[in-house]
Amino acid sequence: MIMSDVPASGATANASATTTDVQGDTFQHDVVRNLICRQARYPDIATTHDWYMALAYSVRDRMLARWAASTKTYAAKDVKVACYLSAEFLIGPQLGNNLLNLDMTSEAREAMRALGQSLDDLLAIEEEPGLGNGGLGRLAACYLDSLATLEIPAIGYGIRYEFGIFDQEIRDGWQAEITDKWLQKGNPWEIVRPDVSHYVSFGGNTQSETDAQGRLRVRWIPARQVKGVACDMPMQGYRVNTCNVLRLWKSEAVESFDFQDFNAGEYYEAVEEKVVSETLSKVLYPNDEPEAGKRLRLAQQYFFVSCSLQDMLRLMDAKGTPLDKFPDLFAAQLNDTHPSIAVAELMRLLIDDRLLSWDAAWDITQRTLAYTNHTLLPEALEKWGLPLFQSLLPRPLEIIYEINRRFLQDVRRQFPDDEARVKRMSLIDETGERKVRMAHLATVGSHSVNGVAALHSELLKQTVLHDFAEMFPERFFNVTNGVTPRRFLMLSNPELARLLDQTIGNGWRRDLAQLDALAAHADDTALHDAWRTIRRGNKTALAARIQNATGIDVDPAALFDIQVKRIHEYKRQHLNALYIISLYRRLLRDPNLDTAPRCFIFGGKAAPGYAMAKLIIRLINGIAEVVNNDTKIGNRMKVVFYPDFNVKNGHWIYPAADLSEQISTAGKEASGTGNMKFMINGALTIGTLDGANVEIREEAGAENFFLFGLTAQQVEERKQAGYRPAEYAQGNDDLRDALDQIAQGRFSRGDKQMFQSLLDNLLKHDPFLVLADFADYVACQDRVSEAWRDTRLWTRMSIMNTARSGKFSSDRAIAEYGEHIWKTRATRIDLARS
């Protein structure tokens, strides 16, 4: 370790906090020890970041003691480990969450205060790990939290991205993508394990040969190999000793420096292999519009899947478990299609490396793997062109061909004389450019396929996987998504958590279903007063952050109407925008209009290559520019686009929402988890019957949910009948006026062309029926305003939403996975005996 004797820039002097001042085996002493021994700083010159790192290491030390005990117990006992394979793990800042789970928040606060530091300041500077993008990664993170809390042995497997997807800035109303350098100052939660590494092959060709027993064997001769090195992050359960692991793979060159090239003066060539190999784990979701982006994305998926499966086999060998018992030792869940190459890769490892017969390997593969589908959008179901697949993964492609050959034989036997079905079910899409259908591969190679909300699971069986559901009805399950109440209530809304403790006891913290007891207090006047006080405090805090981030001054007394999620046409942020324009125009025409004062808050990122989504962001900011500067409106309306929405910002946004916008086209959203985070914090939902909204409405009660819009069946019927969106605009004065205002450049500083493609899309195509649902949405928003004016009614509805949110805990979801799909069981960790 290199010690620094130069005072750091911006260091906060604290001469009283020296090593001689802190005696004994105390947490405070550990923080100072880590400051000196790990940060190479002494208190007098330490920066706030130095203190954060020292505190984080001190917390990690306590977690690692539990991790060691957990690992030892798993190795000694006959346990089954749930392995969650995901391209994303949006775990959020770790310090606050780990302190909460260890029940150390108060202790840490006092220790840091004694050292002249503010725990809140240290929490605020923590970088959010750039390991995910949206709901998929946040769900995976919630599931890791619940696995540990429920004491289920588990490993999360993914990629250690050096750079996250991007940080979002808003420049002149447009999204600007900034490099997410989340690792720039180090990650105290990470343990790099160079001794745990695996080699992954790419390119080249295959050679067939017959072994001594007369069996055909295939040898893959790759063009190059990459080494995957394990980087571990401990995942601590809530007030239990279980500490599982998130194992992320970092790519490295097998031979990172060619001395011969260097001596020959070819300096770049000497390190070229290192540069190329490390690109694999460089950035989350490279733009896959160009061919190079597609190639990198497929390589990333194969890289982390291969490393993970090899690691599971390594752990099996270390435990001395026979190969045929592999499915009894591990359950591997494929989180969407990104890890679906696992079907072919596990087969390759078993038949090529372990020399199993095809039938024995296929039995192990199917019994080990399970697949979660997260989308009904055909364009989101991954397909990879055969030329790309062949050049990058020749041996896995051969295995996919053989899986497909055998599978289609089974299809023909079960459904004779139905070649149309055979064509639909083939793992290879033969229409146009031939492609591998990854969702089909995952479905065929898994023993379980689940959707993530009741409606989604039914639509999955009726639409994109209909043929498979007919052939394998026993494989299909539903597991409605859930969110962790630790991060999204206890951590982000501590005042509400304390009020719940006072009202119904603290049993809900371990069993969210106990929130149901709150319903009995829904008419309690004292609870109403306390509830509103807490909500007002949360809104005031968010208002301050909005002012700081955007310069917009919002009134905490207004109705906070919030839509934060990935920007996508099917999520229909532009439906919300059209309503805002119509409301603005109504207020201009009638200044005495009796409507609730509103603050409309948006947040979310658009994919860098998604032009329409970026245009929607520009429209929202254009509306904000006009509305917020119109003195005739005053504080009756404000529009905010909160930049760089992520888990950290979500801590402030979810507890402050009065109204949660869940307005996707019915039948398009698989589930959603933001809707659950809003609900648990007492927000009311305005939404369609889509995804988990259906179950949220069932739980909360129809009277506590603002429903509008076409159903999934009506959406399909409307499309089949020949949907003509322009007719809706012609028949609705408010809608026509809103569209005209956009066309006239009202929200683009006079530029009449800026939003023309968006208008053309809505008026000529409108694939997500924005215009068809507009009138009903406006009427529903009027009902929202009416309810808001009745303070007692709104407060009661808010309380009831929190009371009925117990179903949407990720603990419940993980328990269902464990019981119905993984067949895992809890394993108690005894810290004293370890």
CORRASUL-V316205 format. One record per residue. RES is the residue in one small letter. PHI is phi in radians with two decimals (NA if undefined). Layout:
# CORRASUL-V316205
RES & PHI
RES & PHI
This chain:
# CORRASUL-V316205
m & NA
i & -1.64
m & -1.50
s & -1.94
d & -1.90
v & -1.81
p & -0.97
a & -1.30
s & -1.10
g & 1.35
a & -1.14
t & -1.73
a & -1.19
n & -2.61
a & -1.07
s & -1.34
a & -1.66
t & -2.00
t & -1.11
t & -1.35
d & -1.45
v & -1.99
q & -1.93
g & 1.52
d & -1.52
t & -1.98
f & -1.09
q & -1.03
h & -1.09
d & -1.11
v & -1.08
v & -1.15
r & -1.04
n & -1.21
l & -1.05
i & -1.40
c & -1.46
r & -1.90
q & -1.68
a & 0.98
r & -2.29
y & -1.92
p & -0.91
d & -1.08
i & -1.98
a & -1.24
t & -1.46
t & -1.03
h & -1.18
d & -1.06
w & -1.13
y & -1.02
m & -1.09
a & -1.12
l & -1.13
a & -1.07
y & -1.11
s & -1.18
v & -1.21
r & -1.07
d & -0.97
r & -1.23
m & -1.21
l & -1.18
a & -1.10
r & -1.28
w & -1.08
a & -1.07
a & -1.13
s & -1.13
t & -1.07
k & -1.11
t & -1.16
y & -1.12
a & -1.22
a & -1.49
k & -1.70
d & -1.48
v & -2.08
k & -1.81
v & -1.84
a & -1.45
c & -1.92
y & -1.80
l & -1.67
s & -2.58
a & -1.27
e & -2.33
f & -2.46
l & -1.51
i & -1.40
g & 1.31
p & -1.02
q & -1.74
l & -1.04
g & -1.07
n & -1.15
n & -1.22
l & -1.08
l & -1.08
n & -1.17
l & -1.50
d & 1.02
m & -2.13
t & -1.05
s & -1.14
e & -1.07
a & -1.17
r & -1.08
e & -1.19
a & -1.10
m & -1.25
r & -1.10
a & -1.12
l & -1.63
g & 1.40
q & -2.13
s & -1.77
l & -1.04
d & -1.09
d & -1.15
l & -1.21
l & -1.11
a & -1.20
i & -1.56
e & -1.15
e & -1.29
e & -1.46
p & -0.99
g & -1.48
l & -1.88
g & -2.84
n & -2.10
g & -2.57
g & -1.02
l & -1.05
g & -1.27
r & -1.20
l & -1.08
a & -1.02
a & -1.15
c & -1.05
y & -1.21
l & -1.10
d & -1.08
s & -1.25
l & -1.00
a & -1.21
t & -1.14
l & -1.48
e & 1.10
i & -1.68
p & -1.00
a & -2.73
i & -2.33
g & -1.62
y & -2.09
g & -2.82
i & -2.03
r & -1.53
y & -1.24
e & -1.20
f & -2.17
g & -1.27
i & -1.06
f & 3.04
d & -1.54
q & -1.80
e & -2.07
i & -1.90
r & -2.12
d & 0.96
g & 1.57
w & -1.77
q & -1.23
a & -2.10
e & -1.70
i & -2.00
t & -0.99
d & -1.57
k & -1.67
w & -1.20
l & -1.67
q & -1.00
k & -1.84
g & 1.60
n & -2.25
p & -1.18
w & -1.54
e & -1.66
i & -2.08
v & -1.41
r & -2.12
p & -1.08
d & -1.36
v & -1.89
s & -2.53
h & -2.45
y & -1.80
v & -2.16
s & -1.72
f & -2.48
g & 1.19
g & 1.37
n & -2.60
t & -2.12
q & -2.25
s & -1.78
e & -2.65
t & -1.86
d & -1.45
a & -1.11
q & -1.61
g & 1.42
r & -1.68
l & -1.28
r & -2.18
v & -2.07
r & -2.02
w & -1.59
i & -1.87
p & -1.32
a & -1.32
r & -2.75
q & -2.24
v & -2.21
k & -1.73
g & -1.80
v & -1.87
a & -1.31
c & -2.17
d & -1.75
m & -2.23
p & -1.23
m & -2.08
q & -1.54
g & -1.40
y & -1.39
r & 0.94
v & -2.31
n & -1.52
t & -1.15
c & -2.35
n & -1.53
v & -2.38
l & -1.78
r & -1.80
l & -1.92
w & -1.76
k & -1.85
s & -1.50
e & -2.41
a & -1.27
v & -1.11
e & -2.23
s & -1.49
f & -2.58
d & -1.73
f & -1.16
q & -1.16
d & -1.06
f & -1.08
n & -1.13
a & -1.43
g & 1.52
e & -1.63
y & -1.18
y & -1.16
e & -1.03
a & -1.10
v & -2.03
e & -1.04
e & -1.06
k & -1.11
v & -1.10
v & -1.13
s & -1.14
e & -1.29
t & -1.07
l & -0.97
s & -1.89
k & -1.33
v & -2.47
l & -1.28
y & 0.85
p & -1.05
n & -0.99
d & -1.74
e & -1.25
p & -1.31
e & -1.06
a & -1.09
g & -1.18
k & -1.06
r & -1.08
l & -1.17
r & -1.17
l & -1.12
a & -1.11
q & -1.03
q & -1.09
y & -1.15
f & -1.00
f & -1.31
v & -1.18
s & -1.11
c & -1.02
s & -1.17
l & -1.17
q & -1.09
d & -1.18
m & -1.10
l & -1.15
r & -1.08
l & -1.14
m & -1.10
d & -1.10
a & -1.10
k & -1.49
g & 1.32
t & -1.48
p & -1.08
l & -1.05
d & -1.22
k & -1.66
f & -0.93
p & -1.20
d & -1.46
l & -1.70
f & -2.35
a & -2.07
a & -1.92
q & -1.72
l & -1.63
n & -1.46
d & 1.33
t & -1.41
h & -0.96
p & -1.62
s & -1.21
i & -1.09
a & -1.00
v & -1.05
a & -1.24
e & -1.23
l & -1.13
m & -1.05
r & -1.07
l & -1.10
l & -1.40
i & -1.58
d & -1.53
d & -1.54
r & -1.72
l & 1.06
l & -1.38
s & -1.25
w & -1.03
d & -1.11
a & -1.15
a & -1.16
w & -1.16
d & -1.09
i & -1.12
t & -1.06
q & -1.13
r & -1.28
t & -1.52
l & -1.63
a & -2.46
y & -2.18
t & -1.82
n & -1.61
h & -2.08
t & -2.68
l & -1.84
l & -1.35
p & -0.96
e & -1.22
a & -1.61
l & -1.46
e & -1.06
k & -2.36
w & -2.11
g & -1.06
l & -1.09
p & -1.05
l & -1.12
f & -1.07
q & -1.10
s & -1.26
l & -1.63
l & -2.34
p & -1.09
r & -1.25
p & -1.00
l & -1.16
e & -1.01
i & -1.16
i & -1.08
y & -1.01
e & -1.23
i & -1.02
n & -1.13
r & -1.05
r & -1.20
f & -1.14
l & -1.17
q & -1.07
d & -1.13
v & -1.07
r & -1.14
r & -1.18
q & -1.40
f & -2.25
p & -1.11
d & 1.06
d & -2.29
e & -1.19
a & -1.12
r & -1.15
v & -1.00
k & -1.12
r & -1.16
m & -1.57
s & -0.96
l & -1.24
i & -1.95
d & -1.42
e & -1.64
t & -1.44
g & 1.18
e & -1.14
r & -1.17
k & -2.43
v & -1.50
r & -1.57
m & -1.24
a & -1.15
h & -1.15
l & -1.03
a & -1.10
t & -1.19
v & -1.21
g & -1.57
s & -2.01
h & -1.58
s & -2.52
v & -2.28
n & -2.25
g & -1.57
v & -2.10
a & -2.82
a & -1.01
l & -1.13
h & -1.04
s & -1.12
e & -1.22
l & -1.14
l & -1.04
k & -1.28
q & -1.58
t & -2.11
v & -1.12
l & -2.10
h & -1.00
d & -1.10
f & -1.23
a & -1.16
e & -1.23
m & -1.42
f & -2.22
p & -1.04
e & -1.27
r & -1.47
f & -1.63
f & -2.29
n & -2.07
v & -2.31
t & -1.09
n & -0.98
g & -2.61
v & -2.18
t & -1.37
p & -1.26
r & -1.13
r & -1.24
f & -1.64
l & -2.41
m & -1.07
l & -1.43
s & -1.53
n & -2.38
p & -1.12
e & -1.17
l & -1.16
a & -1.05
r & -1.14
l & -1.12
l & -1.11
d & -1.01
q & -1.17
t & -1.55
i & -2.23
g & 1.49
n & -1.77
g & -1.09
w & -1.10
r & -1.14
r & -1.83
d & -2.51
l & -1.12
a & -1.06
q & -1.22
l & -1.07
d & -0.98
a & -1.12
l & -1.15
a & -1.03
a & -1.16
h & -1.87
a & -1.13
d & -1.88
d & -1.28
t & -1.09
a & -1.13
l & -1.11
h & -0.98
d & -1.10
a & -1.15
w & -1.04
r & -1.17
t & -1.10
i & -1.14
r & -1.12
r & -1.11
g & -1.12
n & -1.11
k & -1.23
t & -1.12
a & -1.12
l & -1.16
a & -1.03
a & -1.14
r & -1.22
i & -1.10
q & -1.04
n & -1.21
a & -1.46
t & -2.18
g & 1.42
i & -1.58
d & -1.66
v & -2.03
d & -1.64
p & -1.08
a & -1.37
a & -1.28
l & -1.27
f & -1.51
d & -1.79
i & -2.15
q & -2.28
v & -2.17
k & 3.14
r & -0.96
i & -1.42
h & -2.70
e & -1.03
y & -1.25
k & -1.41
r & 1.09
q & -1.06
h & -1.30
l & -1.15
n & -1.02
a & -1.07
l & -1.11
y & -1.13
i & -1.07
i & -1.09
s & -1.14
l & -1.16
y & -1.03
r & -1.17
r & -1.12
l & -1.16
l & -1.17
r & -1.29
d & -2.39
p & -1.02
n & -1.67
l & -0.96
d & -1.50
t & -2.46
a & -1.18
p & -1.06
r & -2.25
c & -2.08
f & -1.53
i & -2.11
f & -2.00
g & -2.84
g & 2.54
k & -1.88
a & -1.77
a & -0.99
p & -0.94
g & -1.67
y & -1.71
a & -1.08
m & -1.16
a & -1.12
k & -1.18
l & -1.20
i & -1.11
i & -1.06
r & -1.10
l & -1.10
i & -1.03
n & -1.20
g & -1.15
i & -1.10
a & -1.04
e & -1.06
v & -1.32
v & -1.12
n & -1.19
n & -1.86
d & -1.62
t & -1.16
k & -1.21
i & -1.59
g & 1.08
n & -1.64
r & -1.28
m & -2.56
k & -2.41
v & -2.21
v & -2.28
f & -1.88
y & -1.46
p & -1.29
d & 1.01
f & -1.10
n & -2.69
v & -1.07
k & -1.06
n & -1.22
g & -1.07
h & -1.01
w & -1.64
i & -1.39
y & -1.04
p & -1.22
a & -1.71
a & -1.37
d & -1.58
l & -2.22
s & -1.78
e & -1.55
q & -2.25
i & -2.00
s & -1.09
t & -1.06
a & -0.98
g & 1.66
k & -1.90
e & -1.53
a & -1.07
s & -2.58
g & 1.59
t & -2.21
g & -1.03
n & -1.01
m & -1.30
k & -1.13
f & -1.13
m & -1.07
i & -1.11
n & -1.63
g & 1.66
a & -1.33
l & -1.61
t & -1.83
i & -1.88
g & -2.89
t & -1.60
l & -1.45
d & -2.35
g & 0.94
a & -1.33
n & -0.95
v & -1.02
e & -1.31
i & -1.07
r & -1.15
e & -1.07
e & -1.27
a & -1.26
g & 1.72
a & -1.01
e & -1.28
n & -1.99
f & -2.51
f & -1.73
l & -1.73
f & -2.62
g & 1.62
l & -1.19
t & -1.41
a & -1.03
q & -1.15
q & -1.16
v & -1.05
e & -1.16
e & -1.11
r & -1.11
k & -1.19
q & -1.14
a & -1.35
g & 1.64
y & -1.23
r & -2.14
p & -1.08
a & -1.06
e & -1.13
y & -1.19
a & -1.17
q & -1.17
g & -1.64
n & -2.36
d & -1.06
d & -1.13
l & -1.17
r & -1.08
d & -1.13
a & -1.09
l & -1.16
d & -1.13
q & -1.05
i & -1.14
a & -1.11
q & -1.40
g & 1.45
r & -1.06
f & -1.99
s & -2.38
r & 0.97
g & 1.56
d & -1.38
k & -1.41
q & -1.71
m & -0.96
f & -1.84
q & -1.09
s & -1.14
l & -1.17
l & -1.13
d & -1.06
n & -1.08
l & -1.23
l & -1.43
k & -1.81
h & -2.20
d & 0.78
p & -1.09
f & -1.99
l & 0.93
v & -1.07
l & -1.21
a & -1.15
d & -1.65
f & -1.05
a & -1.06
d & -1.18
y & -1.11
v & -1.08
a & -1.08
c & -1.17
q & -1.13
d & -1.14
r & -1.17
v & -1.04
s & -1.05
e & -1.12
a & -1.17
w & -1.07
r & -1.20
d & -1.68
t & -1.01
r & -1.12
l & -1.07
w & -1.09
t & -1.09
r & -1.09
m & -1.09
s & -1.12
i & -1.05
m & -1.15
n & -1.13
t & -1.12
a & -1.06
r & -1.73
s & -1.59
g & -1.00
k & -1.06
f & -1.68
s & -1.44
s & -1.15
d & -1.09
r & -1.12
a & -1.10
i & -1.16
a & -1.05
e & -1.22
y & -1.01
g & -1.08
e & -1.36
h & -1.67
i & -2.05
w & -1.53
k & 1.05
t & -1.70
r & -2.47
a & -1.18
t & -2.27
r & -1.27
i & -1.82
d & -1.75
l & -1.19
a & -1.13
r & -1.49
s & -1.34
